[in-house]
Amino acid sequence: MTNVIQIARTEREKACVVALHCSLGSGRQWKTLADELARSHRFFAPDISGYGANGCVLDLPLTLAEEVRCLSGTLNDAEGPIHLVGHSYGGAIAFRIATASPFAHRIRSLTLIEPVLPTLLCDSDADRRLHARFAQVARDVTEDIWNGSVLEAIDMFTAFWNGSGPQDPVSGSARLRMIERADKLAFDFQAAFAEENVASAAASLRVPTLLLSGGLSPYLTQRIVQRLGAIVDGAEIRHFPAAGHMLPLTHASTVNAAITRHIARADELAAVPLAVEASMAKAVSLAEG
């Protein structure tokens, strides 16, 4: 099921925004970004399979390609060009959509906020150590889940993603939602580690790309953003030293402003060929007249 944060549905030729949330989250995390873009774009914030309103899905995805197929209904509903935004595991899915899916040709811009693409870090000894540590976290969290130690799994998962930031307490209601959806974490880990050829896929990107990271996040995702920035042609990198992995929520005003500017620039770039085409058509018409 999709949370469609309702924007005016006129002018359907305009681009829309599709935003994908992190593991253990839901489309609600994008409410403030939707409010920022309300005047100019339709906004879709689907619940990824296994979360939010899609929490009762029985056949859970084991790969990012399967995650994309589960989102195909939303992507088809999002008519026209798509500004794609993804955070964490949602960023990994967004990367797959933009690089290897039937929807790739419709992407007008891409924003990735610390995407979980660990296999990108298998090219050097230093980066492989980050990959190995994250793989161990994934095994430990998954083992606790399968053994019924869900509280321990959630604590380990949140402790890792807190990075070097403050260990802020999680509210009781948020913790309960995490516990209810904890089983999906094992599938998210498996899909992220199954994604291959990330570097070559990143090198193929030809859309305006914005990469965001926080200085208090785990170095794993900071390094993934650095690597992507070195590979993706023309990518813009924005680093927020005082932010952690949940920067779309904790630093929403600055993050949303960066995303909004990125989308506006991409729309302007897309309009240039149309303006040139219209000018040429007018010149031909005048010449023929």
C-alpha positions as a printed Julia matrix, in Angstrom:
289×3 Matrix{Float64}:
  0.0     0.0     0.0
  1.14    3.55   -0.69
  0.98    6.67    1.42
  0.24    9.33   -1.2
  0.95   12.63    0.51
 -1.57   14.48   -1.58
 -0.31   17.22   -3.86
 -2.41   18.91   -6.56
 -2.86   16.36   -9.36
 -2.99   18.86  -12.19
 -0.33   19.42  -14.8
  0.5    15.72  -14.99
  3.34   16.34  -17.42
  5.37   17.74  -14.51
  7.82   15.57  -12.63
  6.82   14.02   -9.34
  8.84   12.96   -6.31
  9.13    9.41   -4.98
 10.82    9.11   -1.57
 11.86    5.81    0.02
 12.36    5.43    3.77
 14.91    3.55    5.88
 14.6     0.1     7.48
 12.12   -0.04   10.39
 10.57    3.21    9.13
  7.63    4.18    6.95
  6.66    6.72    4.34
  5.61    9.08    7.13
  9.26   10.07    7.6
  8.96   12.29    4.49
  6.03   14.45    5.66
  8.09   17.64    6.04
  9.77   17.17    2.66
  6.36   16.7     1.05
  5.22   19.94    2.66
  8.26   21.74    1.19
  7.46   20.53   -2.33
  3.66   20.81   -2.14
  3.33   23.71   -4.57
  5.37   22.22   -7.38
  5.31   18.41   -7.32
  3.13   15.43   -6.6
  4.75   13.42   -3.83
  4.69    9.67   -3.26
  6.05    8.16   -0.05
  5.35    4.42   -0.3
  5.82    2.02    2.57
  8.57   -0.4     1.58
  7.52   -4.05    1.67
  7.4    -5.29    5.26
  6.9    -1.86    6.84
  4.07    0.51    7.67
  0.87   -0.37    5.86
  2.78   -3.09    3.99
  3.79   -4.85    7.18
  1.67   -7.95    6.58
  3.31   -8.97    3.3
  4.04  -12.71    3.4
  6.45  -13.08    0.46
  9.18  -10.63    1.48
 11.84   -9.5    -1.03
 15.28  -11.09   -0.89
 16.95   -8.74   -3.39
 16.8    -5.08   -4.3
 15.35   -6.08   -7.67
 12.45   -7.75   -5.86
 12.0    -4.62   -3.73
 11.68   -2.6    -6.94
  9.05   -4.99   -8.27
  7.08   -4.55   -5.05
  7.15   -0.78   -5.63
  6.2    -0.98   -9.31
  2.58    0.01   -8.61
  3.67    3.26   -6.99
  6.24    3.94   -9.7
  3.61    3.41  -12.38
  1.2     5.73  -10.55
  3.91    8.38  -10.42
  3.35    9.45  -14.02
  6.0    11.37  -15.89
  9.6    12.04  -14.86
 10.59   11.06  -11.32
 12.76   12.81   -8.78
 13.91    9.86   -6.69
 14.95   10.24   -3.03
 16.14    7.4    -0.82
 17.5     7.11    2.71
 19.59    4.22    4.05
 18.0     0.95    2.86
 15.55    3.06    0.86
 18.61    4.67   -0.71
 19.85    1.26   -1.83
 16.48    0.57   -3.46
 16.5     4.01   -5.08
 19.96    3.3    -6.49
 18.69    0.06   -8.01
 15.68    1.84   -9.54
 17.91    4.49  -11.11
 20.53    2.09  -12.46
 18.9    -1.27  -13.26
 15.13   -1.2   -13.51
 12.4    -0.58  -16.11
 11.94    2.85  -14.51
 15.54    4.07  -14.89
 14.79    6.1   -18.03
 12.19    8.13  -16.13
 14.53    9.35  -13.39
 15.1    13.11  -13.64
 17.19   13.42  -10.47
 18.52   11.16   -7.74
 19.12   11.96   -4.08
 20.8     9.31   -1.93
 21.12    9.81    1.82
 23.68    7.33    3.16
 22.51    4.43    0.97
 23.26    0.95    2.3
 25.36   -0.47   -0.54
 28.04   -2.4     1.38
 29.4    -4.4    -1.55
 30.8    -1.14   -2.96
 33.42   -1.45   -0.21
 35.05   -4.66   -1.43
 37.66   -2.99   -3.63
 40.34   -2.13   -1.04
 41.69   -3.64    2.17
 40.6    -0.69    4.33
 37.1    -0.66    2.89
 36.81   -4.45    3.12
 37.26   -4.14    6.88
 34.21   -1.86    7.02
 32.29   -4.36    4.91
 33.35   -7.25    7.19
 32.28   -5.39   10.33
 28.88   -4.57    8.88
 28.47   -8.18    7.73
 29.12   -9.3    11.31
 26.5    -6.87   12.63
 24.06   -8.24   10.06
 24.77  -11.84   11.14
 24.41  -11.01   14.84
 21.16   -9.07   14.38
 19.71  -11.79   12.15
 20.69  -14.55   14.58
 19.02  -12.74   17.48
 15.85  -12.28   15.41
 15.67  -15.95   14.41
 16.34  -16.98   18.03
 13.47  -14.81   19.27
 15.75  -12.25   20.97
 14.09   -9.34   19.21
 14.85   -6.72   21.87
 18.53   -7.55   21.7
 18.42   -7.38   17.9
 16.79   -3.95   17.94
 19.27   -2.63   20.5
 22.23   -3.88   18.46
 20.79   -2.47   15.24
 20.08    1.0    16.67
 23.45    1.12   18.49
 25.27    0.53   15.21
 23.34    3.2    13.31
 23.81    5.73   16.11
 27.47    5.73   15.09
 29.43    8.24   17.15
 26.35   10.33   17.87
 24.52   10.56   21.2
 22.65    7.44   22.24
 19.27    9.13   22.33
 16.53    7.02   23.94
 13.85    5.66   21.61
 10.27    6.38   22.59
  8.12    3.48   23.74
  5.8     3.72   20.74
  8.71    3.84   18.27
 10.38    0.9    19.97
  7.15   -1.09   19.75
  6.9    -0.39   16.0
 10.49   -1.54   15.56
  9.82   -4.77   17.43
  6.72   -5.47   15.33
  8.73   -5.11   12.07
 12.05   -6.54   13.24
 11.74   -9.72   11.14
 12.13   -7.66    7.96
 15.65   -6.59    8.97
 17.05  -10.0     8.05
 15.61   -9.63    4.54
 16.96   -6.07    4.22
 20.46   -7.22    5.13
 20.3   -10.09    2.66
 19.13   -7.84   -0.18
 21.82   -5.22    0.5
 24.63   -7.79    0.57
 23.29   -9.52   -2.57
 23.65   -6.4    -4.72
 26.65   -6.78   -7.03
 28.49   -4.54   -9.51
 27.59   -1.38   -7.61
 30.63    0.55   -8.85
 29.92   -0.12  -12.53
 26.24    0.7   -12.03
 27.18    3.99  -10.34
 29.5     4.86  -13.21
 26.59    4.48  -15.62
 24.43    7.11  -13.9
 23.72   10.11  -16.12
 21.19   12.04  -14.01
 21.82   14.89  -11.56
 22.81   13.12   -8.34
 22.95   14.5    -4.8
 24.72   12.51   -2.08
 24.17   13.36    1.6
 25.97   12.11    4.72
 26.33   12.93    8.41
 29.58   13.23   10.34
 28.25   11.28   13.33
 26.99    8.37   11.22
 28.76    5.0    11.07
 31.87    5.41    8.93
 30.49    2.62    6.72
 27.84    4.83    5.13
 30.03    7.92    5.13
 32.56    5.92    3.12
 29.89    4.62    0.74
 28.89    8.22    0.01
 32.54    9.16   -0.57
 33.02    6.25   -2.97
 29.84    7.05   -4.9
 30.89   10.68   -5.12
 34.15    9.64   -6.74
 32.39    7.4    -9.27
 29.15    9.15  -10.26
 29.83   11.73  -12.93
 29.03   15.24  -11.7
 27.64   14.11   -8.34
 27.19   16.76   -5.66
 28.17   15.75   -2.12
 26.79   17.49    0.96
 28.24   16.5     4.33
 26.68   17.58    7.63
 29.33   17.17   10.38
 26.88   17.48   13.29
 24.3    15.04   11.89
 23.93   11.3    12.29
 22.43    8.59   10.12
 18.87    9.79   10.73
 19.64   13.24    9.33
 16.42   13.41    7.22
 14.57   13.59   10.54
 17.04   15.22   12.95
 18.22   17.86   10.45
 15.12   18.02    8.28
 15.27   21.75    7.54
 18.78   21.76    6.09
 18.45   18.37    4.41
 15.09   19.27    2.84
 16.48   22.58    1.62
 19.35   20.78   -0.13
 16.98   18.26   -1.73
 14.57   20.98   -2.84
 17.38   22.98   -4.49
 18.66   19.84   -6.21
 15.22   19.02   -7.6
 14.7    22.62   -8.78
 18.04   22.59  -10.62
 17.2    19.28  -12.29
 13.84   20.65  -13.42
 15.6    23.71  -14.86
 18.08   21.52  -16.73
 15.24   19.41  -18.12
 13.47   22.56  -19.34
 16.45   23.81  -21.38
 16.15   21.25  -24.22
 12.41   21.91  -24.38
 13.0    25.64  -24.68
 15.61   25.1   -27.42
 13.26   22.78  -29.29
 10.42   25.31  -29.07
 12.71   28.1   -30.28
 13.86   26.03  -33.25
 10.3    25.1   -34.14
  9.33   28.78  -34.07
 12.25   29.71  -36.28
 11.32   27.01  -38.81
  7.72   28.19  -38.79
  8.75   31.76  -39.47
 11.1    30.69  -42.26
  8.39   28.65  -43.92
  5.91   31.5   -43.57
